[in-house]
Amino acid sequence: MRVGLLSFAHTHAARYAQLLRAMPGIELLTSDPDITGAGPREVRGAALAGQLGVAYAEDYAELFAWGPDAVIVTAENSRHRELVEMAARHGADVLCEKPLATTAEDGAAMVDACRAAGVRLAVAYPVRFSPAYAALRDAVRSGRTGRVLSVTGANNGRLPADVRRWFVDPHLAGGGALMDHTVHVADLMDDLFDGARAVEVYAQANNLLYAESVAVDTAGLVVIRYDNGVVVTVDCSWSQPLHAVSRDRLELQLVGAEATVDADFFGQLVSGFDEKNHRPMDIPWGTDVNEELLKAFLSGPGERVVPLADGESALRSLKIVLAGYASLRSGQPAAIR
């Protein structure tokens, strides 16, 4: 199978390239022509492809002329639509990084383009493939928790500007921490609630953490009300110290009528201290959720219980974020349309 990787902009792109290079039966070609907005210390384009040991095309036209069966879109958020529509015109299945887009109009157009072309549109929400989520999902759907009453989630990380500057560009990213870190929890709820829909969002956010260096929100709290009566609260902040061990956090506490469940989706770690480099360290073990994501996209679901996120579900998650920003502007809860 021929797979194209479109852009090295996203922080996950290099890991995807490493995983794809090692997969039997996969031919990989990468391209990253839009690097004018990269920071001075960012390695992108042919230089990064060389470091990763993967084939490189100078532009997307060359990559699509190669004839990929599938592509992975890892460009800046506002550039997703152009690349997804390009892939649809060439008949290639698409795995697109999250969030789906920066506007509902772009997201809907991407879904429509792939449907009209008869190609798959999947969205990269790897946390769905965490064993912790599978256990939580089973506990809820089997009825062991009883009726779900509320969920509190935290998705925290470091300010990503030093790795990829575009994350703090309001045009390219579509926002700040609220855009970056609300959608993972929203996506899990979209699958977990199995048909229930978010109807209203109230949000508060600020950039007090990095007011002197960035102009987007860096910390936020989002409250989502669903039509099944559940209220979900999300801490969506870039609140980890800049020099902390590089690890995103995604944790949930679900309160049901019969049980309360705590889940840590990146908790498969051995923690310690690196005496040579004088710093703490975390060594992950167990499931590589990015690898499971790629396998599900390229090879089908197999025995996996949790499905890939598709374009429609990703559009619903995007609309939650956009309602959050509408709430920030008005100071009032915003309805999801």
N, C-alpha and C positions, 0 to 999 in steps of 0.2 A: 504494500500500500504506500502511495506517495502522499506525504503530509507536508504542508507548507506552514511555516511559522511567520506570521506577519507582524513585524516590529519587535524590538527588544525594549520598548518603553516600560512595560510593566515589570515590577520586581519579580514576578513569577516566571517571566519568559525564559531566563537562563536555566532555571530548574527544569522547565518543560523540555528545553532543548537537550539537556543531559539525559533525561528519562527516555525521550524519544530515540535518541542516538543508540541507546542500549537495548531497545526493544527489537526482538527478531521480526523480520518481515516488513520493517518500516524503513522507507527512504525519506530522509529529511532534507528540506531546503529552506533556508531562512532568508529574510530580507528586512532591512531596517533603514530605508532611505530618508526618513523624516527626523533628522537629529539636530536641527538648527536650534531647538529650544533646550537642548541638554545642558546640564551644568558642567563647569570646567573639569570636574573630577569624575564625571560619568564616562564609563566605557560603553560605547554603543557601536552599531554598524558592523563593518567588516572586521574591525579590531576585536570586538567581543566574539564574533563567530569564530575567528582564529583561535582565541583563547579556549573556546568550548570545543574546538575541533569539529565543527559542522560546516556543511556546504552553504555557500552564500550567493544570493542573486543581488545585483546592483539596484534593481527596482522591482516593484510588484508586477509590472507587465512581463518581465522575464520569468518571474516565479510562476505566474499563471500560464505562460506559454509552455512551461515544463509539464503542465497537466496534472495538478494535484487532485487526489481523490477527496481530500479533506484539508481544511486549514484551521489554524488556531490564531485568533485575533487577540493580540496582546499590546495593542496601541493605546495611546491616551484615550480617556473615556469619550471625549467629544469626537474622536475620529473612528469610533466603532462602526457607525452607520455606513460610511463610505466603503470600508473594507468588507463588511458583511454583504452589502449589496453587490460589490464586485465579485465576491465568491459565489453568490447566488447566480449571477449572470454566467459564470463559468461552470455551474453545475457541481460545485464542491460543497460537501457538508461542512458545517461551521461549529466550532467551539469558541465562544466569545468570552473574554474576561468580564468580570463583574465590575461595576454595575453595567447593565445592558447598554445604557446610553446616558446622556445628561438631560434629555427632554423626553416627555411622553410621546411627542410626535415622532422623534427619531426612533424610539423603541418600537412603536407600532409599525413604522415603515419597514424596519428590519424584519419583524415577524411576518408582515405581508409579503415582502420580497422573497423570503425563503419558502413560504407556503406556495407562492405562485410558481416558483422554480422547481418545486418538488424536492428540496434539499432539507436536511435536518438543521435546526438551530438549537444548539445546547449552550448552556451558560455555566461558566466555571465557578461553581460553588462546592469546593472540595470537602467542606466540613460535613456535608451529607454522608460522606464515606467514613467518618470517624466511628469506631466501635462504640464510643460513648453515646453517639446519637442513635445508633441502631438499638442500643439497650433502652434509651429513653423512649424512643418511638414505640418499641414493643410494649413497654410498661403502660404507656398511654392507650395504645390501640387495643391491648388485651383487657383493658378495664381495671388493671391493678391499682392505678392512681385514683380511680373514680373520676368524676367530672372535673376537668381542669378549671381552676378558678383564676389563677394568675401566673404569669411568668416574669421573672426578673433576669435580664441578660446583661453581660458586660463583655464588650469587644474593645480591648485596649491595645495600643501599640505605641511605638516611638514615632516622633515626627519624621516622616519619610523624605523630607526635602534634601537631606544630605546624600541620599541614595538615588532618588529620581525627583528632580526639582519640579516637574510638571504637576505632582500631587498637590502643590500649594498654589497652582495657577487656576483661578476660578473659571476661566474659559475652558481650559483643557480638561480639568478634573470635574467641573460642574459644581464645585463646592469644596468643603474641607473634610474634617473628621466625620461629620454627620453623613456626608455622601459616601465616604470610604468605609465606615464601620457600622452603619445601621443595617445594610443590606444582608449581611450574613445571618443575623438573627431573624430578620424578616423572611428570608428564604426558608430557614428551618421551620418557622411557624407556618409558612404556606404549605409545606409538606405535612407537618405534624397534625394540623387541624383538618386536613383532608376535605377541603371544600368550603370551609368557613373563610370569610373575606374580611379584611380590614376595612373599617368604615370611617374612622376619624383619627387624627394625629394631633398631639400637642407637643411642642418642642421648645426647649431652651438651649442656647449655645452661646459661646463667647470665644475669644482668642487671648484670654488673659495669660495663658501659659507662654505664648510666643508673640506677644503683641508687637515687640520691637522688630521682628524679622519676617512675619508673614501676615497676609491680609485676609485669610480665610479662617473659618471656625476651627478651633483645635480641641475643643471639649464640648460635649453636649449630652443632653438627657432627652430621650424621646419616649412618649407614652402613646401606645397604639391601642385603640379599642376595636374589637372584632365583633362581627354579628352573631357569634355564639356566646357572647357575654364575657369573654376572656379579656383581661387587660394585660398588655405586655409592656414592660419598661426596659429601655435599652440605654446603657451607658456606652457612648460611642466616641471615646476620647483618645487622643494621642497623648496619653498621660504618663507613659513610662519614661524614665529618665533617658536622656540622649545616649549615655554611656552604659546603660544597663545591658544585661545579656539580651541579645537580639531575639526576642520571642514575643509574638502576639499572644494575647489572652483571649479566649472565648469561653465563657462560663455561663451556665444557666441554673437558676433555681425555679423549679416548677412546683406549684402548690396545687394539689388536687384534693377532692373531698375525702379521699381515703389514704393519701400518702403525699409526702413531700420528697422530691427528688432533686439532688444536686448533681450537675454534670460538668466536667472539665474536658473540653474537646481536644486540648493539646497537652494532656496531663501525662502522656507516656514519656517520662523523662527520668534520667539519672542526673541529679544535681550535685555539684561539687565546686572545688576551687582549683584554678590553674596556677600553681606556684611559679612556674617559669615565666608566665606573662602577667602575674599579679592581678588576676581578675576571676570573678565567678564564672562558672560554665554550666551549661545544660547539654546533655547528650541525649537526643531523642532515640527512642527505640519503638518497635512495634510497627503499626500500620503507617505507610506513607500515603496520606490522603490524596496528594497530587498524583501519585502513580495510579491509585485506584480510579481517580477521576478520568485520567487519560485512557486507561484500559476500558472503562465503561463507555467512553465516547467512541473509541476505535474498534472495539471488539463486541460491543453489545453488553447487555446487563448480566449475562451469565447467571450465576446463583445469587447475585446481589439483590437484597430486598429493597433498598432505597433507590429510587430512579434518579437519573440525571435531571437537573433543572432544565426546563425547556424555555423557549422564548416567551410564551404566555405567562409562565410563573415569574420569570425574571422581570417582565413588564409590571406585574402586580407589585413586586418588591420595590422597583424603581418609583412607582407612584406613591408608595409610603414615604420614601425619602423626599420626594418633591412636595408632598403635603406637609412634611416637617419643615421645609424651608418656607412654605407659605405661612405656616403657623408662626415661624420666627418673625416674618415681616409684619404680620397682623397683631401678634401678641395673643391670639385666640386659637382654640382648636380649629383645625382645617379638615373639611370633608374630603374624602378620596373620591375622585371622579374618574 
